[in-house]
Amino acid sequence: MADGFTGWAAWGSLAEEQLAADARELLEQSRRAPVDRRCVLELLDLYGQTYDTLPPYVRGIVGEIEVGD
């Protein structure tokens, strides 16, 4: 069904909203204590995204996540 589509159009706004919700959850966790950078990278990988390919509002959420090295 997604053949021929690229980026967000391939999996739709529902997955985009789920990614945003998951990112908000990590953001909340990071407000208590920094999260492992690997967790953020794994989240993006799970959705087949990179920081540069995220929609601006999701990129804003991800950008606020406090990470520990």
Backbone as XML, in Angstrom:
<?xml version="1.0"?>
<chain id="A" units="angstrom">
  <residue number="1" name="MET">
    <atom name="N" x="0.813" y="-1.192" z="0.000"/>
    <atom name="CA" x="0.000" y="0.000" z="0.000"/>
    <atom name="C" x="0.860" y="1.261" z="0.000"/>
  </residue>
  <residue number="2" name="ALA">
    <atom name="N" x="1.985" y="1.219" z="0.669"/>
    <atom name="CA" x="2.835" y="2.407" z="0.758"/>
    <atom name="C" x="3.847" y="2.480" z="-0.376"/>
  </residue>
  <residue number="3" name="ASP">
    <atom name="N" x="3.799" y="1.527" z="-1.301"/>
    <atom name="CA" x="4.753" y="1.555" z="-2.406"/>
    <atom name="C" x="4.643" y="2.862" z="-3.163"/>
  </residue>
  <residue number="4" name="GLY">
    <atom name="N" x="5.786" y="3.453" z="-3.451"/>
    <atom name="CA" x="5.793" y="4.696" z="-4.197"/>
    <atom name="C" x="5.742" y="5.939" z="-3.338"/>
  </residue>
  <residue number="5" name="PHE">
    <atom name="N" x="5.474" y="5.783" z="-2.058"/>
    <atom name="CA" x="5.436" y="6.926" z="-1.159"/>
    <atom name="C" x="6.764" y="7.043" z="-0.430"/>
  </residue>
  <residue number="6" name="THR">
    <atom name="N" x="7.111" y="8.252" z="-0.040"/>
    <atom name="CA" x="8.330" y="8.450" z="0.725"/>
    <atom name="C" x="8.018" y="9.243" z="1.986"/>
  </residue>
  <residue number="7" name="GLY">
    <atom name="N" x="8.925" y="9.173" z="2.949"/>
    <atom name="CA" x="8.809" y="9.978" z="4.160"/>
    <atom name="C" x="7.539" y="9.713" z="4.936"/>
  </residue>
  <residue number="8" name="TRP">
    <atom name="N" x="6.990" y="10.771" z="5.492"/>
    <atom name="CA" x="5.828" y="10.659" z="6.371"/>
    <atom name="C" x="4.587" y="10.162" z="5.647"/>
  </residue>
  <residue number="9" name="ALA">
    <atom name="N" x="4.452" y="10.462" z="4.379"/>
    <atom name="CA" x="3.262" y="10.043" z="3.655"/>
    <atom name="C" x="3.122" y="8.525" z="3.632"/>
  </residue>
  <residue number="10" name="ALA">
    <atom name="N" x="4.220" y="7.812" z="3.713"/>
    <atom name="CA" x="4.190" y="6.357" z="3.638"/>
    <atom name="C" x="3.490" y="5.736" z="4.837"/>
  </residue>
  <residue number="11" name="TRP">
    <atom name="N" x="3.588" y="6.341" z="5.999"/>
    <atom name="CA" x="2.983" y="5.701" z="7.158"/>
    <atom name="C" x="1.995" y="6.572" z="7.902"/>
  </residue>
  <residue number="12" name="GLY">
    <atom name="N" x="1.804" y="7.786" z="7.447"/>
    <atom name="CA" x="0.683" y="8.589" z="7.879"/>
    <atom name="C" x="0.812" y="9.335" z="9.176"/>
  </residue>
  <residue number="13" name="SER">
    <atom name="N" x="-0.201" y="10.133" z="9.390"/>
    <atom name="CA" x="-0.191" y="11.025" z="10.539"/>
    <atom name="C" x="-0.372" y="10.291" z="11.867"/>
  </residue>
  <residue number="14" name="LEU">
    <atom name="N" x="-0.991" y="9.121" z="11.850"/>
    <atom name="CA" x="-1.151" y="8.372" z="13.101"/>
    <atom name="C" x="0.207" y="7.986" z="13.671"/>
  </residue>
  <residue number="15" name="ALA">
    <atom name="N" x="1.092" y="7.482" z="12.832"/>
    <atom name="CA" x="2.439" y="7.127" z="13.291"/>
    <atom name="C" x="3.206" y="8.371" z="13.709"/>
  </residue>
  <residue number="16" name="GLU">
    <atom name="N" x="3.001" y="9.462" z="12.996"/>
    <atom name="CA" x="3.656" y="10.723" z="13.357"/>
    <atom name="C" x="3.220" y="11.172" z="14.744"/>
  </residue>
  <residue number="17" name="GLU">
    <atom name="N" x="1.929" y="11.056" z="15.029"/>
    <atom name="CA" x="1.419" y="11.422" z="16.351"/>
    <atom name="C" x="1.945" y="10.483" z="17.428"/>
  </residue>
  <residue number="18" name="GLN">
    <atom name="N" x="2.090" y="9.212" z="17.105"/>
    <atom name="CA" x="2.631" y="8.257" z="18.079"/>
    <atom name="C" x="4.090" y="8.576" z="18.381"/>
  </residue>
  <residue number="19" name="LEU">
    <atom name="N" x="4.846" y="8.923" z="17.354"/>
    <atom name="CA" x="6.242" y="9.331" z="17.557"/>
    <atom name="C" x="6.304" y="10.561" z="18.445"/>
  </residue>
  <residue number="20" name="ALA">
    <atom name="N" x="5.432" y="11.530" z="18.204"/>
    <atom name="CA" x="5.403" y="12.736" z="19.035"/>
    <atom name="C" x="5.074" y="12.383" z="20.483"/>
  </residue>
  <residue number="21" name="ALA">
    <atom name="N" x="4.120" y="11.479" z="20.686"/>
    <atom name="CA" x="3.757" y="11.068" z="22.044"/>
    <atom name="C" x="4.925" y="10.357" z="22.728"/>
  </residue>
  <residue number="22" name="ASP">
    <atom name="N" x="5.598" y="9.484" z="21.994"/>
    <atom name="CA" x="6.757" y="8.788" z="22.560"/>
    <atom name="C" x="7.882" y="9.767" z="22.892"/>
  </residue>
  <residue number="23" name="ALA">
    <atom name="N" x="8.068" y="10.760" z="22.036"/>
    <atom name="CA" x="9.097" y="11.780" z="22.284"/>
    <atom name="C" x="8.734" y="12.611" z="23.511"/>
  </residue>
  <residue number="24" name="ARG">
    <atom name="N" x="7.455" y="12.939" z="23.665"/>
    <atom name="CA" x="7.024" y="13.696" z="24.857"/>
    <atom name="C" x="7.278" y="12.896" z="26.129"/>
  </residue>
  <residue number="25" name="GLU">
    <atom name="N" x="7.067" y="11.585" z="26.049"/>
    <atom name="CA" x="7.318" y="10.720" z="27.206"/>
    <atom name="C" x="8.806" y="10.748" z="27.580"/>
  </residue>
  <residue number="26" name="LEU">
    <atom name="N" x="9.674" y="10.655" z="26.578"/>
    <atom name="CA" x="11.116" y="10.748" z="26.852"/>
    <atom name="C" x="11.472" y="12.123" z="27.408"/>
  </residue>
  <residue number="27" name="LEU">
    <atom name="N" x="10.830" y="13.164" z="26.898"/>
    <atom name="CA" x="11.077" y="14.511" z="27.401"/>
    <atom name="C" x="10.716" y="14.603" z="28.879"/>
  </residue>
  <residue number="28" name="GLU">
    <atom name="N" x="9.576" y="14.045" z="29.253"/>
    <atom name="CA" x="9.168" y="14.048" z="30.659"/>
    <atom name="C" x="10.167" y="13.279" z="31.526"/>
  </residue>
  <residue number="29" name="GLN">
    <atom name="N" x="10.622" y="12.134" z="31.035"/>
    <atom name="CA" x="11.628" y="11.358" z="31.772"/>
    <atom name="C" x="12.900" y="12.175" z="31.940"/>
  </residue>
  <residue number="30" name="SER">
    <atom name="N" x="13.273" y="12.901" z="30.892"/>
    <atom name="CA" x="14.531" y="13.652" z="30.932"/>
    <atom name="C" x="14.457" y="14.851" z="31.874"/>
  </residue>
  <residue number="31" name="ARG">
    <atom name="N" x="13.258" y="15.269" z="32.209"/>
    <atom name="CA" x="13.115" y="16.375" z="33.167"/>
    <atom name="C" x="13.418" y="15.914" z="34.579"/>
  </residue>
  <residue number="32" name="ARG">
    <atom name="N" x="13.298" y="14.604" z="34.819"/>
    <atom name="CA" x="13.654" y="14.036" z="36.125"/>
    <atom name="C" x="15.141" y="13.698" z="36.173"/>
  </residue>
  <residue number="33" name="ALA">
    <atom name="N" x="15.642" y="13.172" z="35.071"/>
    <atom name="CA" x="17.065" y="12.808" z="34.963"/>
    <atom name="C" x="17.377" y="12.634" z="33.478"/>
  </residue>
  <residue number="34" name="PRO">
    <atom name="N" x="18.562" y="13.035" z="33.063"/>
    <atom name="CA" x="18.916" y="12.881" z="31.643"/>
    <atom name="C" x="18.743" y="11.436" z="31.181"/>
  </residue>
  <residue number="35" name="VAL">
    <atom name="N" x="18.252" y="11.275" z="29.959"/>
    <atom name="CA" x="18.100" y="9.933" z="29.394"/>
    <atom name="C" x="19.316" y="9.607" z="28.531"/>
  </residue>
  <residue number="36" name="ASP">
    <atom name="N" x="19.539" y="8.350" z="28.340"/>
    <atom name="CA" x="20.642" y="7.888" z="27.511"/>
    <atom name="C" x="20.391" y="8.325" z="26.063"/>
  </residue>
  <residue number="37" name="ARG">
    <atom name="N" x="21.384" y="8.900" z="25.435"/>
    <atom name="CA" x="21.276" y="9.342" z="24.045"/>
    <atom name="C" x="20.818" y="8.198" z="23.137"/>
  </residue>
  <residue number="38" name="ARG">
    <atom name="N" x="21.244" y="6.987" z="23.474"/>
    <atom name="CA" x="20.872" y="5.816" z="22.689"/>
    <atom name="C" x="19.355" y="5.634" z="22.648"/>
  </residue>
  <residue number="39" name="CYS">
    <atom name="N" x="18.661" y="5.970" z="23.731"/>
    <atom name="CA" x="17.199" y="5.848" z="23.759"/>
    <atom name="C" x="16.554" y="6.748" z="22.714"/>
  </residue>
  <residue number="40" name="VAL">
    <atom name="N" x="17.065" y="7.951" z="22.587"/>
    <atom name="CA" x="16.529" y="8.893" z="21.598"/>
    <atom name="C" x="16.807" y="8.371" z="20.189"/>
  </residue>
  <residue number="41" name="LEU">
    <atom name="N" x="18.019" y="7.913" z="19.957"/>
    <atom name="CA" x="18.374" y="7.398" z="18.634"/>
    <atom name="C" x="17.560" y="6.160" z="18.277"/>
  </residue>
  <residue number="42" name="GLU">
    <atom name="N" x="17.312" y="5.301" z="19.263"/>
    <atom name="CA" x="16.509" y="4.107" z="19.023"/>
    <atom name="C" x="15.057" y="4.472" z="18.711"/>
  </residue>
  <residue number="43" name="LEU">
    <atom name="N" x="14.537" y="5.495" z="19.368"/>
    <atom name="CA" x="13.183" y="5.956" z="19.087"/>
    <atom name="C" x="13.077" y="6.428" z="17.638"/>
  </residue>
  <residue number="44" name="LEU">
    <atom name="N" x="14.021" y="7.241" z="17.224"/>
    <atom name="CA" x="14.006" y="7.728" z="15.846"/>
    <atom name="C" x="14.142" y="6.570" z="14.866"/>
  </residue>
  <residue number="45" name="ASP">
    <atom name="N" x="15.016" y="5.632" z="15.175"/>
    <atom name="CA" x="15.226" y="4.481" z="14.295"/>
    <atom name="C" x="13.964" y="3.623" z="14.204"/>
  </residue>
  <residue number="46" name="LEU">
    <atom name="N" x="13.270" y="3.458" z="15.318"/>
    <atom name="CA" x="12.041" y="2.675" z="15.341"/>
    <atom name="C" x="11.035" y="3.202" z="14.324"/>
  </residue>
  <residue number="47" name="TYR">
    <atom name="N" x="10.984" y="4.515" z="14.179"/>
    <atom name="CA" x="10.057" y="5.141" z="13.242"/>
    <atom name="C" x="10.701" y="5.440" z="11.893"/>
  </residue>
  <residue number="48" name="GLY">
    <atom name="N" x="11.933" y="4.980" z="11.703"/>
    <atom name="CA" x="12.603" y="5.177" z="10.424"/>
    <atom name="C" x="12.940" y="6.619" z="10.125"/>
  </residue>
  <residue number="49" name="GLN">
    <atom name="N" x="13.246" y="7.380" z="11.159"/>
    <atom name="CA" x="13.520" y="8.805" z="11.011"/>
    <atom name="C" x="14.902" y="9.166" z="11.541"/>
  </residue>
  <residue number="50" name="THR">
    <atom name="N" x="15.346" y="10.336" z="11.151"/>
    <atom name="CA" x="16.523" y="10.961" z="11.747"/>
    <atom name="C" x="16.059" y="12.316" z="12.258"/>
  </residue>
  <residue number="51" name="TYR">
    <atom name="N" x="16.883" y="12.965" z="13.041"/>
    <atom name="CA" x="16.511" y="14.279" z="13.553"/>
    <atom name="C" x="16.183" y="15.233" z="12.399"/>
  </residue>
  <residue number="52" name="ASP">
    <atom name="N" x="16.950" y="15.161" z="11.339"/>
    <atom name="CA" x="16.760" y="16.080" z="10.204"/>
    <atom name="C" x="15.492" y="15.811" z="9.406"/>
  </residue>
  <residue number="53" name="THR">
    <atom name="N" x="14.936" y="14.608" z="9.486"/>
    <atom name="CA" x="13.735" y="14.302" z="8.711"/>
    <atom name="C" x="12.444" y="14.482" z="9.496"/>
  </residue>
  <residue number="54" name="LEU">
    <atom name="N" x="12.550" y="14.852" z="10.768"/>
    <atom name="CA" x="11.358" y="15.026" z="11.594"/>
    <atom name="C" x="10.587" y="16.280" z="11.203"/>
  </residue>
  <residue number="55" name="PRO">
    <atom name="N" x="9.253" y="16.249" z="11.340"/>
    <atom name="CA" x="8.479" y="17.482" z="11.170"/>
    <atom name="C" x="8.917" y="18.481" z="12.239"/>
  </residue>
  <residue number="56" name="PRO">
    <atom name="N" x="8.824" y="19.756" z="11.958"/>
    <atom name="CA" x="9.320" y="20.768" z="12.901"/>
    <atom name="C" x="8.807" y="20.631" z="14.335"/>
  </residue>
  <residue number="57" name="TYR">
    <atom name="N" x="7.518" y="20.338" z="14.516"/>
    <atom name="CA" x="7.023" y="20.273" z="15.897"/>
    <atom name="C" x="7.589" y="19.069" z="16.643"/>
  </residue>
  <residue number="58" name="VAL">
    <atom name="N" x="7.801" y="17.951" z="15.966"/>
    <atom name="CA" x="8.397" y="16.786" z="16.621"/>
    <atom name="C" x="9.882" y="17.046" z="16.876"/>
  </residue>
  <residue number="59" name="ARG">
    <atom name="N" x="10.542" y="17.698" z="15.935"/>
    <atom name="CA" x="11.955" y="18.052" z="16.108"/>
    <atom name="C" x="12.113" y="18.947" z="17.337"/>
  </residue>
  <residue number="60" name="GLY">
    <atom name="N" x="11.163" y="19.834" z="17.558"/>
    <atom name="CA" x="11.215" y="20.691" z="18.745"/>
    <atom name="C" x="11.138" y="19.901" z="20.037"/>
  </residue>
  <residue number="61" name="ILE">
    <atom name="N" x="10.277" y="18.890" z="20.063"/>
    <atom name="CA" x="10.156" y="18.036" z="21.249"/>
    <atom name="C" x="11.456" y="17.271" z="21.472"/>
  </residue>
  <residue number="62" name="VAL">
    <atom name="N" x="11.929" y="16.640" z="20.416"/>
    <atom name="CA" x="13.161" y="15.836" z="20.514"/>
    <atom name="C" x="14.338" y="16.721" z="20.913"/>
  </residue>
  <residue number="63" name="GLY">
    <atom name="N" x="14.377" y="17.933" z="20.379"/>
    <atom name="CA" x="15.477" y="18.851" z="20.690"/>
    <atom name="C" x="15.522" y="19.272" z="22.145"/>
  </residue>
  <residue number="64" name="GLU">
    <atom name="N" x="14.386" y="19.191" z="22.835"/>
    <atom name="CA" x="14.339" y="19.570" z="24.249"/>
    <atom name="C" x="14.711" y="18.429" z="25.191"/>
  </residue>
  <residue number="65" name="ILE">
    <atom name="N" x="14.805" y="17.213" z="24.677"/>
    <atom name="CA" x="15.118" y="16.060" z="25.540"/>
    <atom name="C" x="16.531" y="16.208" z="26.068"/>
  </residue>
  <residue number="66" name="GLU">
    <atom name="N" x="16.649" y="16.122" z="27.376"/>
    <atom name="CA" x="17.949" y="16.226" z="28.048"/>
    <atom name="C" x="18.616" y="14.866" z="28.006"/>
  </residue>
  <residue number="67" name="VAL">
    <atom name="N" x="19.779" y="14.805" z="27.356"/>
    <atom name="CA" x="20.474" y="13.520" z="27.224"/>
    <atom name="C" x="21.755" y="13.520" z="28.019"/>
  </residue>
  <residue number="68" name="GLY">
    <atom name="N" x="22.100" y="12.343" z="28.494"/>
    <atom name="CA" x="23.380" y="12.151" z="29.154"/>
    <atom name="C" x="24.308" y="11.415" z="28.206"/>
  </residue>
  <residue number="69" name="ASP">
    <atom name="N" x="25.577" y="11.680" z="28.308"/>
    <atom name="CA" x="26.526" y="11.042" z="27.386"/>
    <atom name="C" x="27.024" y="9.722" z="27.872"/>
  </residue>
</chain>
